[in-house]
């Protein structure tokens, strides 16, 4: 009932006031009501309850008032701190040396300092909180202090400014009247607002302009000095065909008075001079030159010759420039033209003299050929006639050998026999030379059992090898070749004899290997080697590298016979040699019945060590490392072709005519791309050709080269075992 009289929406003070009135009323009614029905007591109880409720509400009201007072105190403290922070912020932005303004996310000005808009004093009254950004831009665009770019209206400037305002970060320069410059920096805040900073960069811009002008002056002086240094006359014109620059030589070449050369002179000034004093050569006329100069846009380069009455010839070159102007150069080519005419006349005279001399040489050549043929016939006849009494003399000496006692007489007889053998060898060589030089040598090509022929020669040469303590080895072969057996025997006999003669220790090895076009027969020795400068000379007649050798060691005709016989048979002859290491002579032979068979598996004759006689092409620029690698691989039983660069490697392969089994190449860091391309070319040309790269570089570029070639890469310092494992993997026997 009491609750129905109390409105919960009333404040506590209003509710307490109502309860007190209700309690007072009830108390009066209780005191006035004296009936005995018990109603008075019930009202008393109700009044007591109401009084208790009033006390409770009073306590709640007191607690609420306390909380309200505490909140008011904290709010007052917060207001004081906010005012202090605002004052500090205001002081801070005022202390900034640049103009500062803050717009909120709705593009409404929140605050700015006194330097904002410092060069636009009439804008200060409008820079108040609440100003919208677009209104601010409109005011700036219409301000008299703003220097608009040429051709730009205030509306255009305001539109571009609002467009740039859409970016999160903007920085640009604004030019003001009075040669003032302002840099505007605009940045977004995390809540979407905008901070604008205005910095006076007038001093910086002035310094930049001064520096730019100084650089332009320096460039102009440099250009003038360059023009004066040229041995050509040069002049430069702008898009309006006005003279911008020239050098002194131009006036000398064209004989134009100095007074007619000045800045701004028209192109027609020079053209008139050219029309008056020069003749245009070729198909170019003065009108065409004038038309070229008047063209707009890109003009193709124009060149022609002009000549004055004194015979001076100038080459004119006209070139378009990017800015629409053009440059003209005049080069005095009088001496070149005179030299060309003199050379033409000399050529005609020389051709006549060459024709006459050719006829004389043809007569002399015919006479020399006749004399050579006569000489060859004489030598052939004389050698044949001398062999008869020589044979008889050898028989007499042989007959005396059994009759003379041992001692000095027998030694003398043996020396005579040796001398006769030397004479016989010399005469046979002269006979071979004469026969080959005569041009009448007959060749009979037929299948030749190469292994049988080599076995015979080995039996003949073995006593000579054993007498010198040399090892003479043959690697058998089951191939037949197409050749003339007589000449082929003579070739191999001379090569074997030469190898044994010039080898003092070690031995001689003879073997054959399959090639793409047939078979290659090689004779290896461990002699002193042949210097590169002597490798061509040794094939001449009577050439011996050992000057102390006696006549019994030959007269230097063996290799001359080999060279001529190989040329006659069409068998390519090659030579590889290293001083102090030995020499390899190789003869390429076609197979019998099929001169160009498909190549069989490489090195089928090898056995034992998988690296034995594996041919390795080593490309290494460093001499010491190249020799060390060569020595190491040769100790493993391989044949090493050592080269300093890919070009030398290709040259060596072309020279010997045999591709290697595997390549080991260094990649110098400074020549990485070129060397990689050269190695790839070698691989492609002699594919399949395994390749291993070695390099001191461990960076990604070197590894990229190895990945590009799809080959392994070994880093320096080189681990010999790693190299050996790679080489063993490439050996045909390792694969088999």
C-alpha positions as CSV (number, residue, x, y, z in Angstrom):
1,X,0.0,0.0,0.0
2,X,2.8,2.3,0.9
3,X,4.7,1.2,-2.1
4,X,1.8,2.3,-4.3
5,X,2.1,5.8,-2.9
6,X,5.8,6.0,-3.7
7,X,7.0,6.6,-7.2
8,X,10.3,4.8,-7.8
9,X,11.3,7.4,-10.4
10,X,11.4,10.1,-7.7
11,X,14.6,11.1,-6.1
12,X,15.6,9.7,-2.7
13,X,14.9,13.1,-1.1
14,X,11.4,13.2,-2.6
15,X,10.6,9.6,-1.5
16,X,11.8,10.3,2.1
17,X,9.6,13.4,2.1
18,X,6.6,11.4,1.1
19,X,7.3,8.7,3.7
20,X,7.6,11.2,6.5
21,X,4.3,12.8,5.6
22,X,2.6,9.3,5.4
23,X,4.1,8.4,8.8
24,X,2.9,11.6,10.4
25,X,-0.6,11.2,9.1
26,X,-0.8,7.6,10.2
27,X,0.4,8.5,13.7
28,X,-2.3,11.1,14.0
29,X,-4.9,8.7,12.9
30,X,-3.7,6.2,15.4
31,X,-3.9,8.6,18.2
32,X,-7.4,9.7,17.2
33,X,-8.8,6.2,16.7
34,X,-9.8,4.7,20.0
35,X,-12.1,1.9,19.0
36,X,-11.4,-1.6,20.4
37,X,-11.5,-3.5,17.1
38,X,-7.5,-3.6,17.0
39,X,-7.2,-1.3,14.0
40,X,-5.1,1.1,15.9
41,X,-2.5,-1.5,16.7
42,X,-2.3,-2.5,13.1
43,X,-1.8,1.0,12.0
44,X,1.0,1.4,14.6
45,X,2.8,-1.6,13.3
46,X,2.5,-0.2,9.8
47,X,3.9,3.1,11.0
48,X,6.9,1.4,12.5
49,X,7.6,-0.4,9.3
50,X,7.4,2.8,7.4
51,X,9.8,4.5,9.8
52,X,12.3,1.6,9.3
53,X,12.0,2.0,5.5
54,X,12.6,5.7,5.8
55,X,15.8,5.1,7.8
56,X,17.1,2.6,5.2
57,X,16.4,5.0,2.3
58,X,18.1,7.8,4.2
59,X,21.2,5.7,4.6
60,X,21.2,4.9,0.9
61,X,20.8,8.5,0.1
62,X,23.7,9.4,2.2
63,X,26.0,6.8,0.5
64,X,24.9,8.1,-2.9
65,X,25.7,11.6,-1.9
66,X,29.1,10.6,-0.8
67,X,29.8,8.8,-4.1
68,X,28.5,11.8,-6.0
69,X,30.8,14.1,-4.1
70,X,33.8,11.8,-4.8
71,X,33.0,11.7,-8.5
72,X,32.7,15.5,-8.7
73,X,36.1,15.8,-7.0
74,X,37.7,13.4,-9.6
75,X,35.9,15.2,-12.4
76,X,37.3,18.5,-11.2
77,X,40.8,17.0,-11.0
78,X,40.4,15.6,-14.5
79,X,39.2,19.0,-15.8
80,X,42.3,20.7,-14.3
81,X,44.6,18.1,-15.9
82,X,42.9,18.4,-19.3
83,X,43.3,22.2,-19.1
84,X,46.9,21.8,-18.2
85,X,47.5,19.3,-21.1
86,X,45.7,21.6,-23.5
87,X,47.9,24.5,-22.3
88,X,51.0,22.4,-22.7
89,X,49.9,21.3,-26.2
90,X,49.2,24.9,-27.2
91,X,52.6,26.0,-25.9
92,X,54.3,23.0,-27.7
93,X,52.8,23.8,-31.1
94,X,53.5,27.4,-30.6
95,X,57.2,26.5,-29.9
96,X,57.4,24.7,-33.3
97,X,59.3,26.7,-35.8
98,X,56.9,25.6,-38.6
99,X,53.2,26.3,-39.3
100,X,51.1,23.6,-37.6
101,X,47.4,22.8,-38.0
102,X,45.2,19.8,-37.0
103,X,42.0,18.9,-38.8
104,X,39.8,16.1,-37.4
105,X,38.4,13.1,-39.3
106,X,35.5,15.3,-40.6
107,X,38.1,17.8,-42.1
108,X,37.2,20.4,-39.5
109,X,40.0,22.6,-38.1
110,X,40.7,21.7,-34.4
111,X,43.7,23.9,-33.7
112,X,46.7,25.6,-35.3
113,X,49.6,27.8,-34.2
114,X,50.3,31.4,-35.0
115,X,52.9,30.4,-37.7
116,X,50.3,28.6,-39.8
117,X,49.7,30.7,-42.9
118,X,52.6,32.9,-41.8
119,X,53.0,34.4,-45.3
120,X,49.3,35.1,-45.7
121,X,48.5,37.6,-42.9
122,X,45.0,38.3,-44.2
123,X,44.2,34.6,-43.7
124,X,44.7,34.7,-39.9
125,X,41.2,35.9,-39.0
126,X,39.7,32.9,-40.8
127,X,41.9,30.2,-39.2
128,X,39.6,29.5,-36.3
129,X,38.5,26.1,-34.9
130,X,35.5,24.9,-36.9
131,X,36.9,26.0,-40.3
132,X,36.4,23.2,-42.9
133,X,39.4,22.0,-45.0
134,X,37.8,22.7,-48.4
135,X,37.0,26.3,-47.2
136,X,40.6,26.6,-46.1
137,X,41.9,25.5,-49.6
138,X,39.5,28.0,-51.3
139,X,40.9,30.8,-49.1
140,X,44.5,29.9,-49.9
141,X,43.9,29.6,-53.7
142,X,42.3,33.0,-53.8
143,X,45.0,34.6,-51.6
144,X,47.0,37.3,-53.4
145,X,50.3,36.0,-51.9
146,X,50.0,32.7,-53.8
147,X,52.0,32.6,-57.1
148,X,50.1,30.4,-59.4
149,X,52.0,28.4,-62.1
150,X,51.6,29.7,-65.6
151,X,48.3,28.7,-67.2
152,X,46.8,27.7,-63.9
153,X,43.6,29.2,-62.4
154,X,42.6,29.4,-58.8
155,X,40.0,26.7,-59.4
156,X,42.6,24.5,-61.0
157,X,44.9,24.9,-58.1
158,X,42.2,24.3,-55.5
159,X,41.1,21.1,-57.4
160,X,44.6,19.7,-57.5
161,X,45.1,20.5,-53.9
162,X,41.9,18.7,-52.9
163,X,43.0,15.7,-55.0
164,X,46.3,15.5,-53.2
165,X,44.5,15.7,-49.9
166,X,43.1,12.2,-50.6
167,X,46.6,10.7,-50.2
168,X,47.8,9.5,-46.7
169,X,51.0,11.4,-47.0
170,X,51.7,14.5,-49.2
171,X,54.7,16.8,-49.6
172,X,55.1,19.6,-52.1
173,X,56.4,23.1,-52.6
174,X,54.3,26.2,-53.1
175,X,55.7,29.4,-54.5
176,X,54.6,32.7,-53.1
177,X,55.1,36.2,-54.4
178,X,58.2,38.0,-53.3
179,X,60.4,34.9,-54.3
180,X,59.2,33.0,-51.2
181,X,58.8,29.2,-51.1
182,X,56.8,27.1,-48.7
183,X,57.0,23.3,-48.2
184,X,53.7,21.7,-47.3
185,X,53.7,18.3,-45.5
186,X,50.4,16.7,-44.9
187,X,50.0,13.4,-42.9
188,X,47.0,11.3,-41.7
189,X,46.6,10.6,-38.0
190,X,45.4,7.2,-36.7
191,X,41.9,8.4,-36.1
192,X,41.6,9.8,-39.7
193,X,42.5,13.4,-39.0
194,X,45.0,15.4,-40.9
195,X,48.2,17.2,-39.6
196,X,49.6,20.0,-41.8
197,X,53.1,21.4,-41.4
198,X,54.3,24.5,-43.3
199,X,58.1,25.0,-43.6
200,X,59.7,28.1,-45.0
201,X,62.3,26.7,-47.6
202,X,63.1,30.0,-49.3
203,X,66.7,30.0,-48.4
204,X,67.1,26.4,-49.5
205,X,65.4,27.1,-52.9
206,X,67.6,30.1,-53.4
207,X,70.7,28.1,-52.7
208,X,69.5,25.4,-55.2
209,X,68.9,28.0,-57.8
210,X,72.3,29.6,-57.3
211,X,74.0,26.1,-57.5
212,X,72.0,25.2,-60.6
213,X,73.0,28.5,-62.3
214,X,76.6,27.9,-61.3
215,X,76.5,24.4,-62.7
216,X,75.0,25.7,-65.9
217,X,77.7,28.3,-66.2
218,X,80.3,25.6,-65.6
219,X,78.7,23.3,-68.2
220,X,78.6,26.2,-70.7
221,X,82.3,26.9,-70.2
222,X,83.0,23.1,-70.5
223,X,81.0,23.0,-73.7
224,X,82.8,26.0,-75.2
225,X,86.2,24.5,-74.3
226,X,85.1,21.2,-75.8
227,X,84.0,22.9,-79.0
228,X,87.2,24.8,-79.3
229,X,89.2,21.6,-78.8
230,X,87.5,19.7,-81.7
231,X,89.2,19.5,-85.0
232,X,85.9,20.1,-86.7
233,X,83.9,23.3,-87.3
234,X,80.7,23.1,-85.2
235,X,77.7,25.3,-84.8
236,X,74.5,24.7,-82.8
237,X,71.0,26.0,-83.6
238,X,67.8,26.1,-81.5
239,X,64.3,25.2,-82.6
240,X,63.9,28.6,-84.3
241,X,67.1,28.0,-86.3
242,X,68.9,30.7,-84.3
243,X,72.6,30.3,-83.6
244,X,73.4,29.2,-80.0
245,X,77.1,28.4,-80.1
246,X,80.0,27.7,-82.4
247,X,83.8,27.3,-82.4
248,X,86.6,29.3,-84.0
249,X,87.5,26.6,-86.5
250,X,84.0,27.0,-88.1
251,X,84.8,30.6,-89.2
252,X,88.2,29.4,-90.5
253,X,86.8,26.6,-92.6
254,X,83.9,28.6,-94.1
255,X,85.8,32.0,-94.2
256,X,82.9,33.8,-92.6
257,X,83.8,37.2,-91.1
258,X,83.6,37.3,-87.3
259,X,81.0,40.1,-87.4
260,X,78.5,37.8,-89.0
261,X,78.8,35.3,-86.2
262,X,76.8,36.3,-83.1
263,X,74.2,34.7,-80.9
264,X,70.8,34.6,-82.5
265,X,72.1,34.7,-86.1
266,X,69.8,32.8,-88.5
267,X,70.7,29.5,-90.1
268,X,70.3,31.2,-93.5
269,X,73.5,33.1,-92.8
270,X,75.6,30.0,-93.1
271,X,73.4,28.6,-95.9
272,X,74.0,31.7,-98.0
273,X,77.7,31.4,-97.5
274,X,77.6,27.7,-98.6
275,X,75.6,28.7,-101.7
276,X,78.1,31.4,-102.7
277,X,81.4,29.7,-102.1
278,X,80.9,25.9,-102.3
279,X,79.6,23.3,-104.7
280,X,77.4,20.6,-103.3
281,X,78.6,17.1,-104.1
282,X,76.4,14.1,-104.8
283,X,72.6,14.3,-104.9
284,X,72.2,16.9,-102.1
285,X,71.3,20.5,-103.0
286,X,71.2,23.6,-100.9
287,X,67.4,23.6,-101.1
288,X,67.2,20.1,-99.7
289,X,69.5,21.3,-96.8
290,X,67.2,24.3,-96.1
291,X,64.1,22.0,-96.2
292,X,65.7,19.7,-93.7
293,X,66.4,22.5,-91.3
294,X,62.8,23.8,-91.5
295,X,61.3,20.4,-90.7
296,X,59.4,19.9,-87.4
297,X,59.8,16.8,-85.3
298,X,62.4,14.1,-85.8
299,X,64.8,14.6,-88.7
300,X,67.1,11.9,-90.0
301,X,70.8,12.6,-89.9
302,X,72.1,14.2,-93.1
303,X,75.7,14.1,-94.4
304,X,77.2,15.3,-97.7
305,X,80.4,16.9,-99.1
306,X,81.0,20.4,-100.3
307,X,84.0,21.8,-102.2
308,X,85.2,25.3,-102.8
309,X,87.1,26.6,-105.9
310,X,90.4,26.1,-104.2
311,X,89.8,22.4,-104.0
312,X,89.1,22.2,-100.3
313,X,86.6,19.5,-99.5
314,X,84.4,19.6,-96.4
315,X,82.2,16.8,-95.1
316,X,79.0,18.2,-93.5
317,X,77.1,16.3,-90.9
318,X,73.7,17.6,-89.7
319,X,72.2,15.9,-86.6
320,X,68.8,16.5,-84.9
321,X,68.8,17.2,-81.1
322,X,66.2,16.1,-78.6
323,X,65.0,19.7,-77.9
324,X,64.1,20.2,-81.6
325,X,67.3,22.1,-82.5
326,X,70.2,20.7,-84.5
327,X,73.9,20.7,-84.7
328,X,76.1,20.9,-87.8
329,X,79.8,19.8,-88.1
330,X,82.2,20.6,-90.9
331,X,85.3,18.3,-91.3
332,X,88.1,19.1,-93.7
333,X,88.7,15.9,-95.7
334,X,90.8,17.4,-98.4
335,X,93.9,15.3,-97.7
336,X,91.8,12.2,-97.4
337,X,90.1,12.8,-100.7
338,X,93.5,13.6,-102.4
339,X,95.0,10.4,-100.8
340,X,92.1,8.4,-102.1
341,X,92.6,9.7,-105.6
342,X,96.3,9.0,-105.4
343,X,95.6,5.5,-104.1
344,X,93.2,4.9,-106.9
345,X,95.8,6.0,-109.5
346,X,98.5,3.9,-107.7
347,X,96.1,1.0,-107.7
348,X,95.7,1.1,-111.4
349,X,99.5,1.4,-111.9
350,X,100.1,-1.4,-109.3
351,X,97.5,-3.7,-111.0
352,X,99.4,-3.3,-114.2
353,X,102.8,-4.0,-112.5
354,X,101.3,-7.0,-110.6
355,X,100.0,-8.4,-113.9
356,X,103.4,-8.1,-115.5
357,X,105.2,-9.5,-112.4
358,X,102.6,-12.4,-112.3
359,X,103.5,-13.3,-115.8
360,X,107.2,-13.2,-114.9
361,X,106.6,-15.3,-111.8
362,X,104.6,-17.9,-113.8
363,X,107.5,-18.3,-116.1
364,X,109.9,-18.5,-113.2
365,X,107.6,-21.0,-111.4
366,X,107.4,-23.2,-114.5
367,X,111.2,-23.1,-114.8
368,X,111.5,-23.9,-111.1
369,X,109.1,-26.9,-111.5
370,X,111.1,-28.2,-114.4
371,X,114.3,-27.8,-112.4
372,X,112.8,-29.5,-109.4
373,X,111.5,-32.4,-111.5
374,X,114.9,-32.7,-113.0
375,X,116.5,-32.6,-109.5
376,X,114.1,-35.2,-108.2
377,X,114.7,-37.5,-111.2
378,X,118.5,-37.1,-110.7
379,X,118.3,-37.8,-107.0
380,X,116.1,-40.8,-107.6
381,X,118.5,-42.2,-110.2
382,X,121.6,-41.4,-108.2
383,X,120.2,-42.9,-105.0
384,X,119.2,-46.0,-106.8
385,X,122.6,-46.4,-108.5
386,X,124.5,-45.8,-105.2
387,X,122.5,-48.4,-103.3
388,X,123.9,-51.1,-105.5
389,X,127.7,-50.7,-104.7
390,X,126.7,-49.8,-101.1
391,X,125.0,-53.2,-100.8
392,X,128.1,-54.9,-102.2
393,X,130.3,-53.0,-99.7
394,X,128.1,-54.1,-96.8
395,X,128.4,-57.7,-98.0
396,X,132.2,-57.5,-98.1
397,X,132.2,-56.0,-94.6
398,X,129.9,-58.7,-93.4
399,X,132.2,-61.4,-94.9
400,X,135.2,-59.9,-93.1
401,X,133.4,-59.9,-89.8
402,X,133.9,-63.6,-89.3
403,X,137.6,-63.6,-90.4
404,X,138.9,-60.7,-88.3
405,X,140.0,-61.4,-84.7
406,X,138.5,-59.5,-81.8
407,X,140.0,-56.3,-80.8
408,X,140.8,-53.1,-82.7
409,X,140.3,-54.5,-86.2
410,X,136.9,-55.9,-85.3
411,X,135.9,-52.6,-83.7
412,X,137.1,-50.7,-86.8
413,X,135.0,-53.0,-89.0
414,X,131.9,-52.5,-86.8
415,X,132.3,-48.7,-87.2
416,X,132.6,-49.1,-90.9
417,X,129.4,-51.2,-90.9
418,X,127.6,-48.6,-88.8
419,X,128.8,-45.9,-91.3
420,X,127.5,-47.9,-94.2
421,X,124.2,-48.4,-92.4
422,X,123.9,-44.6,-92.0
423,X,124.7,-44.0,-95.6
424,X,122.1,-46.6,-96.6
425,X,119.5,-44.9,-94.3
426,X,120.4,-41.5,-95.8
427,X,120.1,-42.7,-99.3
428,X,116.8,-44.4,-98.7
429,X,115.5,-41.2,-97.1
430,X,116.7,-39.1,-100.1
431,X,115.0,-41.6,-102.4
432,X,111.8,-41.3,-100.5
433,X,112.0,-37.5,-100.6
434,X,112.7,-37.4,-104.3
435,X,109.8,-39.8,-105.0
436,X,107.4,-37.8,-102.9
437,X,108.5,-34.4,-104.4
438,X,108.4,-35.7,-108.0
439,X,104.6,-35.8,-108.0
440,X,104.7,-39.2,-109.6
441,X,104.4,-41.3,-106.5
442,X,101.8,-44.0,-106.9
443,X,99.3,-44.7,-104.1
444,X,97.5,-48.0,-103.8
445,X,94.8,-47.8,-101.1
446,X,93.7,-51.1,-99.6
447,X,92.7,-52.6,-96.2
448,X,95.7,-52.9,-93.9
449,X,95.8,-55.1,-90.8
450,X,97.1,-52.4,-88.5
451,X,97.8,-54.7,-85.6
452,X,99.9,-57.1,-87.8
453,X,101.9,-54.1,-89.2
454,X,102.6,-52.7,-85.8
455,X,103.7,-56.1,-84.4
456,X,106.2,-56.3,-87.2
457,X,107.6,-52.8,-86.6
458,X,107.8,-53.5,-82.8
459,X,110.0,-56.6,-83.5
460,X,112.2,-54.5,-85.7
461,X,112.6,-51.7,-83.3
462,X,112.9,-53.7,-80.1
463,X,116.6,-54.2,-80.3
464,X,117.2,-50.5,-80.7
465,X,115.0,-49.9,-77.6
466,X,116.7,-52.6,-75.5
467,X,120.1,-51.2,-76.5
468,X,119.1,-47.8,-74.9
469,X,117.3,-49.5,-71.9
470,X,113.9,-48.2,-73.0
471,X,110.5,-49.8,-72.7
472,X,108.7,-50.3,-76.0
473,X,105.0,-51.1,-75.6
474,X,102.1,-51.7,-78.0
475,X,98.4,-51.6,-77.2
476,X,96.9,-54.1,-79.6
477,X,94.0,-53.1,-81.8
478,X,91.7,-55.3,-84.0
479,X,90.8,-52.6,-86.5
480,X,91.8,-52.5,-90.2
481,X,92.5,-49.2,-91.9
482,X,92.4,-48.0,-95.5
483,X,95.8,-46.9,-96.6
484,X,98.9,-47.7,-98.8
485,X,100.8,-50.3,-96.7
486,X,104.2,-49.3,-98.1
487,X,103.9,-45.6,-97.3
488,X,102.1,-46.3,-94.0
489,X,104.9,-48.7,-92.9
490,X,107.4,-46.0,-93.8
491,X,105.5,-43.4,-91.8
492,X,105.2,-45.5,-88.7
493,X,108.8,-46.7,-89.0
494,X,110.1,-43.2,-89.1
495,X,107.9,-42.1,-86.2
496,X,109.0,-45.0,-84.0
497,X,112.7,-44.5,-85.0
498,X,112.5,-40.8,-84.2
499,X,110.8,-41.5,-80.8
500,X,113.5,-44.0,-79.8
501,X,116.3,-41.8,-81.1
502,X,115.3,-38.8,-79.0
503,X,114.2,-40.6,-75.8
504,X,116.9,-41.3,-73.2
505,X,114.9,-42.7,-70.3
506,X,111.4,-44.1,-69.9
507,X,109.9,-45.6,-73.0
508,X,107.7,-45.4,-76.1
509,X,104.0,-46.4,-76.2
510,X,102.1,-47.1,-79.5
511,X,98.3,-47.3,-79.5
512,X,95.2,-46.6,-81.4
513,X,91.9,-45.0,-80.3
514,X,88.6,-44.6,-82.0
515,X,87.6,-41.2,-83.3
516,X,84.4,-39.8,-84.9
517,X,85.9,-40.2,-88.4
518,X,88.0,-43.4,-88.0
519,X,91.0,-44.3,-86.0
520,X,93.8,-42.3,-84.5
521,X,97.2,-43.9,-84.2
522,X,99.4,-42.3,-81.5
523,X,103.1,-42.7,-80.6
524,X,104.0,-41.4,-77.2
525,X,107.5,-40.9,-75.9
526,X,109.1,-39.7,-72.7
527,X,111.8,-37.7,-74.4
528,X,112.9,-34.1,-73.8
529,X,110.0,-32.7,-75.7
530,X,109.9,-30.1,-78.6
531,X,109.6,-26.4,-78.0
532,X,106.5,-24.8,-79.6
533,X,108.8,-22.6,-81.8
534,X,110.4,-25.8,-83.2
535,X,107.2,-27.8,-83.8
536,X,106.9,-26.6,-87.4
537,X,110.6,-26.5,-88.2
538,X,111.2,-30.2,-87.5
539,X,109.2,-31.3,-90.5
540,X,111.7,-29.6,-92.9
541,X,114.6,-31.4,-94.5
542,X,117.8,-31.9,-92.6
543,X,116.4,-30.5,-89.3
544,X,117.7,-32.0,-86.1
545,X,116.9,-30.5,-82.7
546,X,120.0,-32.2,-81.2
547,X,122.8,-30.4,-82.8
548,X,125.4,-32.7,-81.3
549,X,123.9,-35.9,-82.8
550,X,126.1,-37.8,-85.2
551,X,125.3,-38.9,-88.7
552,X,124.5,-42.3,-87.4
553,X,121.5,-40.7,-85.6
554,X,120.0,-39.6,-88.9
555,X,120.2,-36.5,-91.0
556,X,116.9,-35.1,-90.1
557,X,114.8,-36.4,-93.1
558,X,112.6,-38.8,-91.2
559,X,109.9,-36.3,-90.2
560,X,110.1,-34.6,-93.6
561,X,109.2,-38.0,-95.2
562,X,106.4,-38.6,-92.7
563,X,104.9,-35.1,-93.4
564,X,105.0,-35.6,-97.2
565,X,103.7,-39.2,-97.1
566,X,100.8,-38.2,-94.8
567,X,99.9,-35.4,-97.1
568,X,100.0,-37.7,-100.1
569,X,97.8,-40.3,-98.4
570,X,95.4,-37.7,-96.9
571,X,96.2,-38.9,-93.3
572,X,96.2,-35.8,-91.0
573,X,99.4,-35.6,-88.9
574,X,99.4,-33.8,-85.6
575,X,101.9,-33.2,-82.8
576,X,101.6,-32.5,-79.1
577,X,104.7,-31.9,-76.9
578,X,105.8,-30.5,-73.6
579,X,109.4,-29.7,-72.8
580,X,110.8,-32.1,-70.3
581,X,107.7,-34.3,-70.5
582,X,107.6,-35.9,-73.9
583,X,106.0,-35.8,-77.3
584,X,102.9,-37.4,-79.0
585,X,102.8,-37.9,-82.8
586,X,99.3,-38.8,-84.1
587,X,98.1,-40.0,-87.5
588,X,94.4,-40.1,-88.3
589,X,93.5,-43.1,-90.5
590,X,90.1,-44.0,-92.1
591,X,88.7,-47.5,-91.3
592,X,88.7,-50.0,-94.0
593,X,85.3,-50.4,-95.8
594,X,83.6,-47.6,-93.9
595,X,85.7,-44.4,-93.6
596,X,83.1,-42.8,-91.3
597,X,81.6,-45.4,-89.0
598,X,79.6,-44.6,-86.0
599,X,82.0,-44.2,-83.1
600,X,82.3,-47.2,-80.8
601,X,82.3,-46.9,-77.0
602,X,85.2,-44.6,-76.1
603,X,88.5,-46.3,-75.0
604,X,87.3,-49.9,-75.2
605,X,90.9,-51.1,-75.0
606,X,91.5,-49.8,-71.4
607,X,91.8,-52.1,-68.5
608,X,93.0,-51.8,-64.9
609,X,93.0,-48.4,-63.4
610,X,89.7,-46.5,-64.4
611,X,91.7,-43.3,-64.9
612,X,94.4,-44.9,-67.1
613,X,94.9,-42.8,-70.2
614,X,91.7,-40.8,-69.6
615,X,92.1,-37.6,-71.7
616,X,91.4,-34.6,-69.6
617,X,91.1,-31.0,-70.9
618,X,92.3,-28.7,-68.2
619,X,91.5,-25.0,-68.5
620,X,93.3,-23.0,-65.8
621,X,94.7,-19.5,-66.1
622,X,97.1,-19.7,-63.2
623,X,100.4,-21.3,-64.4
624,X,101.4,-22.8,-61.0
625,X,98.0,-24.4,-60.4
626,X,97.8,-25.6,-63.9
627,X,101.1,-27.4,-63.7
628,X,100.2,-28.8,-60.3
629,X,96.9,-30.2,-61.5
630,X,98.5,-31.6,-64.6
631,X,101.2,-33.4,-62.6
632,X,98.6,-34.8,-60.2
633,X,96.3,-36.1,-62.9
634,X,99.2,-37.5,-64.9
635,X,100.4,-39.4,-61.8
636,X,96.9,-40.9,-61.8
637,X,97.6,-42.2,-65.3
638,X,95.6,-39.7,-67.3
639,X,96.6,-37.7,-70.3
640,X,96.2,-34.0,-69.6
641,X,95.7,-31.3,-72.2
642,X,96.5,-28.1,-70.2
643,X,95.3,-24.7,-71.5
644,X,95.2,-21.2,-70.1
645,X,91.8,-20.2,-71.5
646,X,88.9,-21.6,-73.5
647,X,90.2,-20.1,-76.7
648,X,93.5,-22.0,-76.3
649,X,91.5,-25.1,-75.4
650,X,89.4,-25.0,-78.6
651,X,92.5,-24.3,-80.6
652,X,94.2,-27.3,-79.1
653,X,91.2,-29.6,-79.7
654,X,91.0,-28.4,-83.3
655,X,94.8,-29.0,-83.7
656,X,94.8,-32.5,-82.4
657,X,91.4,-33.4,-83.9
658,X,90.5,-35.5,-80.8
659,X,87.9,-34.4,-78.3
660,X,88.8,-35.0,-74.6
661,X,86.9,-37.4,-72.4
662,X,86.2,-34.8,-69.7
663,X,86.8,-31.1,-69.0
664,X,88.0,-29.5,-65.8
665,X,87.8,-25.7,-66.0
666,X,88.4,-22.7,-63.7
667,X,85.9,-19.9,-63.6
668,X,87.7,-16.6,-62.9
669,X,85.4,-14.1,-61.0
670,X,86.2,-11.3,-63.4
671,X,85.5,-13.4,-66.5
672,X,82.6,-15.5,-65.2
673,X,80.0,-14.9,-67.9
674,X,82.4,-15.2,-70.9
675,X,84.1,-18.3,-69.5
676,X,80.7,-19.9,-68.8
677,X,79.6,-19.3,-72.4
678,X,82.9,-20.7,-73.8
679,X,82.6,-23.8,-71.7
680,X,79.0,-24.3,-72.8
681,X,80.1,-23.9,-76.4
682,X,82.8,-26.6,-76.0
683,X,80.2,-28.9,-74.4
684,X,77.8,-28.4,-77.2
685,X,80.4,-28.8,-79.9
686,X,81.9,-32.0,-78.4
687,X,78.8,-33.4,-76.7
688,X,78.6,-35.5,-74.6
689,X,81.5,-34.0,-72.7
690,X,81.4,-34.1,-68.9
691,X,82.5,-30.8,-67.2
692,X,83.6,-30.0,-63.7
693,X,84.1,-26.4,-62.6
694,X,86.7,-25.2,-60.1
695,X,86.6,-21.7,-58.6
696,X,87.9,-19.7,-55.7
697,X,84.5,-17.9,-55.6
698,X,81.9,-19.3,-53.3
699,X,79.2,-16.7,-53.9
700,X,75.8,-17.1,-55.5
701,X,77.0,-15.9,-58.9
702,X,79.5,-18.7,-59.2
703,X,76.9,-21.3,-58.0
704,X,74.5,-19.9,-60.5
705,X,77.0,-20.5,-63.4
706,X,77.3,-24.2,-62.2
707,X,73.5,-24.5,-62.1
708,X,73.2,-23.0,-65.5
709,X,75.6,-25.5,-67.0
710,X,74.3,-28.3,-64.8
711,X,77.8,-29.4,-63.7
712,X,79.4,-29.9,-60.3
713,X,81.4,-27.1,-58.7
714,X,84.6,-27.8,-56.7
715,X,85.8,-24.9,-54.5
716,X,89.4,-23.9,-54.0
717,X,91.6,-24.9,-52.2
718,X,90.9,-28.0,-54.3
719,X,90.5,-31.4,-52.6
720,X,92.2,-34.0,-54.8
721,X,89.9,-36.8,-53.7
722,X,86.9,-34.8,-54.7
723,X,88.4,-34.3,-58.2
724,X,89.4,-37.9,-58.4
725,X,85.9,-39.1,-57.5
726,X,84.5,-36.9,-60.3
727,X,87.0,-38.2,-62.9
728,X,86.5,-41.8,-61.9
729,X,82.7,-41.3,-62.4
730,X,83.3,-40.1,-65.9
731,X,85.6,-43.0,-66.9
732,X,84.1,-45.5,-69.4
733,X,85.4,-48.4,-67.3
734,X,83.7,-47.0,-64.2
735,X,80.4,-46.9,-66.1
736,X,80.9,-50.4,-67.5
